[in-house]
């Protein structure tokens, strides 16, 4: 299970070190050093990082959708078109491909957000803005699906 938020830094080459606690979770999902992961664009402006085994069913479902609908085709182009195989090196570092760094406007400071079977990768400043907005409920309150939900 991949969960929690960690602030990390990109080096000059666009690499970041996966925190040790996450490396253990990735290894438990079959991702040892040299094993492929898949990094791709998300419509919200962040990047997604999946173990290959978790990514493949998603890719298959997306590509099985009809490409005759413009919005479906656009989503396929974005998510599958930007998908890139990445490998965690022996020191636990991952390289964020240049096109994905540009898409997500990643600067030196980034945030890894565990989401169960994947990570979201955000520019730290953008993440802080989103978090502040989420906590304020400035859009009028909780969505109806969360009525009666408690933590």
C-alpha positions in Angstrom: 0.0 0.0 0.0 1.4 3.3 -1.1 0.2 6.1 1.2 1.5 9.3 2.7 3.0 12.6 1.5 6.7 13.2 1.1 8.6 16.2 -0.1 11.6 15.4 -2.2 13.9 17.3 -4.5 14.7 16.9 -8.2 18.4 17.0 -9.0 19.8 18.9 -12.1 19.2 15.8 -14.3 15.5 15.5 -13.2 16.0 12.6 -10.8 14.6 12.2 -7.3 15.3 9.7 -4.6 12.3 7.6 -3.6 12.0 7.7 0.2 13.0 4.4 1.8 9.5 3.8 3.2 8.1 3.9 -0.3 10.9 1.8 -1.7 9.7 -1.0 0.6 6.2 -0.6 -0.7 7.3 -0.7 -4.3 9.5 -3.8 -3.7 6.5 -5.4 -2.0 4.6 -4.8 -5.3 7.4 -6.4 -7.3 9.4 -3.3 -8.1 13.0 -4.0 -7.1 16.0 -1.9 -8.4 16.0 -2.2 -12.2 12.3 -3.1 -12.3 10.1 -1.0 -14.6 7.5 1.5 -13.3 5.3 3.6 -15.5 5.1 7.3 -15.2 2.4 9.3 -17.1 0.4 12.5 -17.2 -2.8 13.0 -15.3 -5.6 15.3 -16.5 -5.3 17.3 -13.2 -1.8 18.4 -14.0 0.2 16.0 -11.9 2.1 12.9 -12.8 1.1 9.4 -11.9 3.7 6.7 -11.1 2.5 3.0 -11.2 4.2 -0.3 -10.7 4.0 -1.9 -14.1 1.7 -4.7 -12.9 -0.8 -2.0 -11.7 -0.5 0.1 -14.9 -1.1 -2.6 -17.5 -4.8 -3.2 -16.7 -5.5 0.5 -16.7 -3.8 0.9 -20.1 -5.7 -2.0 -21.5 -9.1 -0.6 -20.3 -8.3 2.9 -21.7 -7.2 1.5 -25.1 -10.3 -0.8 -25.3 -12.6 2.3 -25.2 -13.8 3.6 -28.6 -11.6 6.3 -30.0 -14.5 7.8 -32.0 -15.5 10.0 -29.1 -13.2 13.1 -29.0 -13.0 13.2 -25.2 -12.1 9.5 -24.9 -9.4 9.9 -27.7 -8.0 13.0 -25.9 -7.7 11.0 -22.6 -6.0 8.1 -24.4 -3.6 10.6 -26.0 -2.8 12.2 -22.7 -2.5 9.2 -20.4 -1.2 6.5 -22.7 0.6 8.8 -25.0 2.6 10.3 -22.2 3.3 6.9 -20.5 7.0 6.3 -20.1 8.8 3.3 -18.6 11.1 4.3 -15.8 13.4 2.3 -13.6 14.4 2.8 -10.0 18.2 2.5 -9.9 20.2 0.8 -7.2 20.2 3.9 -5.0 16.4 4.3 -5.3 16.4 7.2 -7.7 13.9 7.7 -10.6 14.4 10.0 -13.6 11.4 12.1 -14.6 11.4 12.3 -18.4 11.7 15.9 -19.7 8.3 15.9 -21.4 6.6 14.9 -18.2 8.6 17.4 -16.1 7.4 20.1 -18.5 3.8 18.8 -18.5 3.5 18.9 -14.7 5.6 22.1 -14.4 8.0 20.4 -12.0 10.6 22.5 -10.4 13.3 21.5 -7.9 10.8 20.8 -5.1 8.2 18.1 -5.7 5.7 16.1 -3.6 5.0 12.3 -3.7 1.5 11.5 -2.7 0.7 7.8 -2.1 -2.7 6.8 -3.5 -2.9 3.1 -2.7 -1.5 1.4 -5.9 0.2 4.5 -7.3 1.8 7.8 -6.6 0.8 11.3 -7.6 3.8 13.6 -8.3 3.1 17.3 -7.8 5.1 20.5 -8.0 5.3 21.4 -4.3 3.9 24.9 -4.8 0.9 23.6 -6.7 0.3 20.9 -4.2 0.3 23.4 -1.4 -2.3 25.5 -3.3 -4.5 22.5 -3.8 -4.2 21.4 -0.2 -5.2 24.8 1.1 -8.2 24.9 -1.2 -9.3 21.4 -0.2 -9.2 22.2 3.5 -11.2 25.5 3.1 -14.1 23.8 1.2 -14.4 27.1 -0.6 -16.7 25.6 -3.3 -19.6 25.4 -0.9 -19.0 22.3 1.1 -18.5 18.6 0.8 -19.7 16.7 -2.3 -23.0 14.8 -1.8 -21.2 11.4 -2.0 -19.5 12.3 1.3 -22.7 13.1 3.2 -22.6 11.0 6.4 -19.0 10.0 5.9 -16.7 10.3 8.9 -13.0 9.7 9.5 
